[in-house]
């Protein structure tokens, strides 16, 4: 199929996380406002999935909901209304520019609120330092503290009250409930002491510092989260904003958005291609590394395909646009990355379950802490502060960010390396495979077979053998057929007419040629038909790693054709790398055993199966899975599609068929087995980050809540620790950006 066919196939790829048969017929991505923690995402997801015919995934990190629904059972208006009833905002996604502008404006507003909060909180922080130094307590007059704390609590902190109210009205509880409850207790207690003039310690510093630290954490978290989508931004920036287009016989610079299919445009040296197209005039080298990962420029001349975002290096190209806007290869890749980043990994299920019940449990622990501390100390103030510390430190934000941020960074890193991952489940499962099944032709080998020998048997000539073979293979797209037809064309031989043509799956073809039955196929097919062949002569060719087909007419073998497909230069190194990763390699091929053994030995594969029919490859994969193995499958052809679909994780070589790419979990944009090594390496690196994040999130609460309950953490320290926990999880995920292709 080649790279052109690959591009057309990824543009048609479905963005489904589930099997097509189980997926509702319509989908929409919504921007969700008001989520403050994983409990919010879990609540919205639960509400949406209760609607008839609706399947929803909510991503707390990207603040988006992916909703699939059956139009007869639900509609967009009802879906949005359900989200709003749950206490959150929902809207269809605006353009990327509008969404970015909105985020920038929201971030600026949050930064202003934080500045005000910090300014009003600084005197309390100074007082706290003085207290720790033993200078004294409550250095500021009580009324001054009340005046400073009130705007922080009621104006800066109103977002927590609004969020808590919406969550409780929707029947749930989230981080806002914990923060609003904890800070309100500290503020109201201190305000009552101030107004009543009681000789008790004030805790205004706790309420103000908690709110300030949490706002700081949210700002740092928002800033870090924007970097998780850096891969998409980098891809988008590759496409220029303007293009030189021929209009009325002259070149005119116009916005890329105004280009239409059929427009003729010119690309000068050093410029990036604005849209997909076909070269009309000129010759140049084009750097397609952003698509394929290959660093060497690809030669382009009249008739060659070019793609948006690639860089023209030397000559000027005059092209006709064939794909614009979202219908370019670059647009398709951006969609695939966005789909993967918006999907949910199976490993996230535990975090979702915990987040769904976390807040009510924490409130219960805080109530128990208050009662137990009051009973043991007989001090309501101490009991309140212990309860506030529990409420503040126990936030499920880090839990909700642990998996999606790692997925977002990992899938973006894959796209930059030419590894397109369909969804988060594929990214997770790729790192868990212990057995990898590979096809031979086009996967281990270059997929460009060439005729090496034409052997005529007694009474026939080489041209006669080649002419009959070309006649039987005329019209076939099989790589072996193309090799025969190319050799015939080079020899000046034209295929003749046939009738009653019939393909024999996995074995050969038969037809009537000039009213005589003719047959072309593997030596085993001849044995089945009782046609005698020179077995010794054929075996000597097969031992050289060549595929041999026999040509017969009227039940007599006329000759044989030997075809060789060279091993990819990187296949041996890739096999060695995969085996070093603890993965058993198995080659399945429809070729004869002698040829298969030669290729397997050259590639370094100990286990292989030969003469496997296409329909049997899927059964071989299923049998391995029944043994308890986690099986991956790499293929490139139509005959690999069933086996790819049967595997736990499937990898499609980029230059393979549309069918193979459309059923694969991972598409390798380079026709290179080393890309499989990169995909598995990336998956394992991502899984490591997810496990680290989940460990940090869980251990933080496992240790933090008991320490807060026994009074070993003040509410202020608890607030700072809670805010920084989310930042640490996102920052840890961002370390995935250090991953590079070739790392093991």
N, C-alpha and C positions, 0 to 999 in steps of 0.2 A: 504493500500500500504506500509506503514511504511517508515522509514527514508531512506532506500536504494532506494526505488522508488522515493522518493523526490529528492535525489541527481541526479538520472538519468534524472529526468524531468527538473531540472534547467539547466543541461548541454545542454538540447535541446531548452531552452527558446530563442525565437527570440528577437533580440535587436531593435525592431522597436518602434518608438514613435507614429506611425500612424497605422490605421487599415491595415491589410495585403493586402486587396484588392486594397488599394490606394497607396501602396508602390512600387516604381520601384524595379526591380528584382536584382539589384546589388548595393553595397554600398562600400564606402571607407572613411577612416579617414585620413585627411591630417594635417600635421604640417604647420602652416602659420607663415611666418616670416615678420617682419616689421610693425605689428599692434602696434599702440601707444595709441589708445583710442577707445571708443565705436563706434565712427563714422567710424573708419576703419573696424570694424567687420560688421557694417551695410552696408557699401559700398560693401564689398566682398560678403556678403550674397545676396545683391540685384543683383550683377553681375552674380553670379552663378544661382540664381533662374530664370534669364532671359533665360538661356540655355534650349532648348527643352528637356523635359523628366527628368529634374534635380530638386531635392528638397534638399536644403542645410540649415544647421544651423551652425553658426559660434560662437564659444565661446571665447570671448575676454580673460577671466580669464585663461583658459587652453591653449590658443593660438592654438586651433585646429578647424578644419572644418569637420563636418560630412556630407557627400554628398551621396545621393541616386539617382540612375539614371537608365534609361532604356538603356541597351547596344546598341540597334539599333539606338537610337537617340543621344547618347553621349558616350564618352569614357574618360579614365583617362587623356590621353594626352591633349584632348581639355579642360577638366576641369582645369588642372594645367595651361595651356596657358591662360585661362580666368582670373585666379587669378593674374598671372604675368602681364597681360595686364592692370589690374586694379592698378598695381604699387606695388605688394607685392610678396613675395616668397612663394612657395608651394612645398611640397614634401611628399611622402608617409612616414608614421611613421616608424622610425627605431626600433630596439629592445629597450626595456626599459633601458638597461644598456647603449647603445649608446646614447640614447636621454638624459639620465641623465648626461653622460660625456660631451655632447655638451652644456648642460645648465650650468654646472660647469665652462667650459671654457669661455662661453659668460659672465658669472657673473664675473669671474676673470678679463676679459678684461674691462668690464664696471667699475669695482672697480679701475683699474689702471687709466682709463680716469678721474674718479672722483677725485682721489688723485692729479693728475696734475692740474685739474680745481680748486680744493680747494687751492692748494699751490699758484696758480697765483691770486686767488680771495682774499686771506687773507689780503693783503695790502689794498685793497678797503674796506673790512669790518672794518679794523682798522680806516681807514679814515672816514667811516660813523659814527663810535662810537665817534670819535673826533668831527665831525660836530654836532652830537646830544648834545655833552657836551659843545658846543659853543666855541671850540678851534679855529676853522677856517674852510674855505672851500678849497677844492682842494689842500691839503697839499702836494701831490705828483706832480711833474712837469707833464705837459700835455703829453710830449713825453714818459715819463716813463709809464703813464697810457695806452697810445696807444700800447706800446710794450707788456705790460702785458695782455691787453684785447684781442689783435689780435689772439693769439693761442687759447684762450678760445672760441672766437667767430667762428673762421674758422676751427680749428682742432677738439677741443672737441665738438663744436656745429654742426659739419658737418652732424651728424646723423639726425638733425632736417631739414637741407636743403635737404638731400637725401629723407627723408620721405615726406617732403612737395612737392618736385618735382614729386615723384612717384604718390602721391595722386592727384595732379593737372593734371598730364598727363593722369591719369585714369578717369578724369572727376569728382573728388570728392575733399573734403577738410577735414582735420583732425587736431588733436592737433598740429602736426608738423608745419602746416601752421600758426597757431596762434603763436607758440613759435618763429619760424623763422622770421615771420613778426614783432613781437613785439621787439625781441632782435636786429634785424637788424636795425630797426628804431633808437633805442637808440645808437647802436654802430656807425652807419653811420653818425648820427647827430653829435656825439661827435668827430668822426674822422675828419669830415669836419671842425668843430670849431678848432681842433688842427692844422690841416694842414694850414688853412687860418689864424691862429693866432687871431681869434676873441675873444673879451673879454666877453665870455659867459660861463655859467656853463656847466661842462661836466657830462655825464651820463654813463660813462664806468662802474661804480659800479652797475648800474641797469642791464646792459646786462650780465656782468660776474656773478653777484649774482643769477640772474634768472636761468641761465644755470646750475650753481653749485647746487642750491637748487632743481631744477627739476631732475638732475642726482641723488642726494641723495634720493629724493622721489622714483625714479624708482628702486634704489637699495633696499630700505626698502620694497617697494611693491613686488619686485621679491622674496625677502627673505620670506615675509609673505605668498605669493601665494604658495610657495613650501610646506608650512605647511597645506594648504587646501587639499592636496592629501596624507596627512600623513596616513590616514586609509588604503589606498591601499598599501603603503610601509610597514605598520605593518603586513598586511595580507601576503605579499610576503615574509617577513622575517621569517614567521612561517615555511616555507618549507626549510629544510636543503639543503646545497649545495652538500653534498655527501651522499652516501648510501652504506651499507654493502650488497654486492650481491654475491650469490653463483655462482662461475665460476670454472669449472673443479674440482668440489668437495671441493673447498676451498672458504673461505670468502675473498672478495676483495673489497676495498674501491674505488668506482668509482663516477664520477660526476653524479648528478641526471639527467642531460640532456641526459646521455647515456642509461638510463633505458628504456626498451621496455616492452610492454604488454607480460605477460608470465614469465618474470624474477622472480626468487625467491630471496627475500631479508630478512634480519634479522634486527629487531629493539630491541635494548637493553633498559633496564629501564632508564628513564630520557631523552631519545631521542625522537625527533619528527618524525612522519611518513613521508617518502620522497615522496610517491605517494599513490594513491588509491590501495586497494588490498583486498584480502580475506585471512583470517588466515588459515594456514595449520597446524601449531603446536603451542602449548603454550597457556598460559592463563594469562591475565593481565587486569588491569583497564586502560582505555584510557580516557584522558581528552579531551572532544569534545566541550568545551565551546566556542572555536573560531568559531564553526559552529552553535551551537544551543543556546549558552548563558547559558546552564546548567552547574553549577559549579561542580556537583558530577561526578566522573569518571564512565564510562560505561564499564561493564564487557565484555571482549572479549575472545572467545575461538575458537576452530576449526570450520570453516564455517562462522564466523562472518565477516562482512564488516568493513574495516578500511579506513580512509581518510587522504589524504595529509595534513600536517600542524597540525594534532592533536598530543597530547603528550602522549607517553607511560609512565605509572607511576611505575608499580611494577615488572611485570614479563617480560621475553623475548618472543617475538613473531616472528614466521617464517611465512612469507606471500608470496603470489603470486600477482604480479602487475596486476591490471585490468584497470587502467587508469593512463596515464602519461602525462606530459607536460600540455597543455591547456585543456586536456580532464579529468582533475580531478575536484572534487567538489570545491576545493580551486580556481582553474583556472576559473570555472564557476562563482563563487562569485565575483572574481576580475573583470571579464567582465561585470557582472551586475552593479557593482558599477561604473565602468568607463562609461558604457552606461548612467546611471542616471546622472553622473556628466557632461556628454557631451550634455545632452538634454536641452531643453529650456522651462522654466516655462511660463504659460500664463501671469503672472503678469509682465513679462519682456517686453511685447509688447509696453507698453507706453514708457518705457525707450528707446527702439529701435527706435520708431518713432521720439522722441525728438532728439536722437543722430544723426539721419540721416539728420536733417536740422539745427542742432545746430551751427556748425561752420560758415556757411554763414550768419546766423542771427547775430552772435557775431561780425563778420567783419563789418556788416552793423551798429551795435551799436557803434563800435569803430570809424567808419568813422563819424557818427553823433556826437559822443562825441568830436572828434577833431574839427569839424566845429563849434559846439556850444561853446566849450571852447575858441577857437580862436576868435569868435565873441564877447564873454563876457570879455575876458582878454586882447585881442590884443597881446597875447604872443604865438608865435609858439612853443617855448620850453615847456611851460606849457601844451598847447594843445596836443603836442606829448606824453608827459609823461602820461597824463590822458588816451589817446588812448592806449598806451602801457600797462597800468595797466589793462584796460578792456580786451585786447587781452590775457594777461597772466593769469588772474585769472579765465577766463571762459574756463575751460577745461572739456570735458565730460568723463574724465577717471573714476571718482568716479561713474558716472551714469552707465557706462558699467560694473563696477565691483560689483555693489550693489547686483544684483540677483545671478549671477553664482557662486560667492564665497560662498554665504550662502548655495546654493544648493550643492556645492561640499563638504562642511564641514558637512552639515546635512545628506546627503546620506552616507557618510563615518561613521558617528556616528551610523546611523541605522544598517549598516552592522556589526559593532562591537557588537550591541545588538541583532543580529539575526533577524533583520527586513530588508528584501531585497526589495528595492523600484525600480520599473521598469524604471521610468522616472521622470523628474522634475514636470510634470503636476500632477502625482499621489501624489508626496510629497506635492504639494501645495493644492490639492483638499481634501486630507485626513483631514486636519485641519478645513475644512469648513463644514463637514457633520453635520447634526442635527438629523438624523434618522439612526439607525443601525439595519439592518435585520440579524438575525442569524438563522442558521439551528440548529437542535437539536442534532441528532446523529453524534458523532465525532467532534462536535464543542462545544456545551455546555457540552456534555457528553464525556466519555472517548473513545467512539467508539469501545468498546470491550464488546458487549452484551454477557450475559450468561443466559442459561436456568435456571430458578428458580423453575418452576412448570410444571409437565406433568399431565394433568387432563384427565382421561379416562371417557367417557360417558357410559351409560348403554350398557352392552354386549361387551365391548372392554377392552383390557389391555393397560397399560402404554407403554410397549415395542412395542405393535402393532401400537399405535399412533406415537411413536417416529420413528419406522422403516419406516412408510409410509411418514412421514414428511421428513426424511433424503433422501428417494428415490426421492421425488419431488424437493428437494432443491439441489440434487447432481449436482456439477459443477457450482453452483451460487457463485458469489463473494460478494453478499450482506451481510452486517454485521450480520443480523438476520439469514441468511442461514448458515453462518459460525458457529454461536452459536449452531444451531441445529445439524449440522454435528459433531461438537466437542463433544457435549453431547452424540450423538449416538455412536461415536467412543469410548468414555470412557465407554459406556455400552456394548461394544462388538457387536454393531449392524452395519452391512454393508448395504449400499444402494443397492436397486435392480434396474433392468432395467425399462426404461420407453419408451413410444412412443408418438408421437403427442404432444410433449411438447410445451407449449405456456405460455409466460409471460403476465400477465395482469397489465400494468403499474400502479404503486402506490397502487395496491390492493392485488396481489398474483400471483399464478401460477396454471396451470392445465395441466393434461396429462392423458394418459391411462396407468394404472398399472395392468398388467395381464388382459388386455382387458377390465378393468373396469375404468370408468371415475373417476378420483381423483382430489381433489381440496384442495389447501392450501391458506389461505388468512385471511384478516381482517374480523371481525364479520360483518361489513357492506356489504362485498361481499356476505356473506352467506344470508343476508337479501334480497339482490338484486336477488339472485338465488332461493329464497323461501325455504331455508334449515333452519330448526328449530334448535336453540341453547339455552342453559341455560343462558339467558341474565343476570340474577341476579348474577350467579356465576362468569361470565366473568367480570362484572362490578366491583365486589369486588377486583379482581386482578388489574384491570386498575386503581382503585383509589389508589393503592399502587405505582403508577408510572411505572407499568410494561406494556410492549407491548404484546398483546395477539393475536395469530393466531389460527385459527380453521382448523382441518384436517377432510376432508370428503371423503367417498368412495361410489360410486353408489348413490349419492344424500342423504347419511345419515351421520350426524356428528358423527365421532368416538371419538373425544376428542379435547382438546385445549392445547397449549403450551404457557406458560408465560415466557417472556424474559425481563431481566432488564439490563439497561445500566447506570451505576452510573454517577452522575454529577462529572465533573472535580473538584478537590479540590479548584482550583482558580476561578471557574466560578462565584460564588456568589460575591466574592470580586471584580472581574473584572466588573461585571454588575453594582455594586454599584459605582465603580469609573467612569464608562462611564456615568452613570446617573448624577453623580456629575459634570461632564463636560458639562452638558446641552444637552445630547444626548438621544433621546427617543429610547428605546429598543423594538423591535418587533421580536417574534419568529415565524417562519414558519416551519411546520412539516407535514409530511404525516401521522403521527400517529393519533390515535383516540383522541377525545376531552378530555376524562377523563384522559388518560395518559399524554397528553400535558399539561393539567391544573396542574397536580401534579408536573411535571418537572418545569413548569414556576413558580409555587409558591415557589418551593425549590430554584430556581435560583434568584428569586426576580424580575421577569418580569411580568408587569401588563397586557400587550397586547400581545396576541398570536392568531395564526390561525392554526387550526388543519385540518387533512385530506385534505391537499393541495397537489395536484398531481405535479410531477416534472415540467411538462410543464406549470403549472399555477403559479409557483413561480416567473418566470420572469415577468408575467403580474402584479402580486402583487407589485413588485418593480417598474414597469413602472407606475402603478396607483399612488404610493406614489410620484414619480417624477412629475406627472401631478398636484399634489397638491401644487407644488412649493417647495418641500422638497429637500434637498441635501442628497442623500441616499447612505449609505455604505452597503455592503453585506459581511458577513463572511460565508464561507462554506468549505467543504472538499471533497465532493463526486462528481461523474459524474453527478448526478441529480441536483447539484447546479450550474453547469457551465452556463446554460442559464441565471439564475438570477445574477450570478457574472458578466456576460458580460453586463447585462442591467443596473447595478448599476453605479452611478457616480464614486465610488471608490470601488474596490473589494479586499477582503483580503482572501488569501488561507492559511488554516492551514497546516503547514509543512508536517504532516503525511498523508495528503489527497491524492486524486487521481491526476495522471498526468494531466488530462483534467482540473481540477479545478485550479491547479497551473499555467498551461499555459495560462489561460485567465485572471488571476488575476493581478491587478496593484501592489499589495503588497503581498509578500510571507513571511509568518511568520515561521521561521525555527524551532521554538518551538511549539509543539502542546498545546498551552496554550493561553486562551483568554486574559490574561494580556498583551500579545504581541500586541494586537489591541490597548490597552490603551497606550502602549509605542509608537506605530506608530502614533497615533493621537496626542499625547503629543509632539513628535518630529516634526511633521508637523506644529503644532501651534507655537512651538519655532522657527522653521525656518522661518515661515511667519512673525513672529514678527521681526526677524533680517532683513528680506528683506524690510519690511516697514520702519524700522528705517534707513536702508542704503539709501533707496530711498528718505526719508525725508531729511536726511543729505545732500545728493547729490543735491537735488532740492533747498533746502533752502540756501545752500552754494552759488549757483549761483544767486538765487533770491536776496539775500542780498549783495553778493560780487560785482556783476556787477554795481549796482547803486552807491555803495560806491566808487568803482574805477572811475566811470564816473564823479563824482563830486569832485574828488581829495582827498578823505579821506583815500585812500590806495595808498601807493607808489608802483611802479613796483616791487621793491625788496620784500616788504611784500606780495604783490599779488603772486609773484612767490613761496615764501615759503608756503603760504596758499594753493595754488593749489597743490603743491607737497604733502603736508601733508594730503590733503583731501582724496586722493586715499588710503594712508596708513591707515587712520582712518576707512575707509569703510571695508578694508580687515581685520583689527584688530578686528572690531566689529563682523564680521562674524566668526572669529576664537573663539570668546567667546562661540559659539555653542559647542565647544569641552567640555565645562563644563557640557553639558546635559548628564544625566545618566538615564538608564532604571529605572522606578519606580517614576520619577519626574512627577508631575502633574501641 
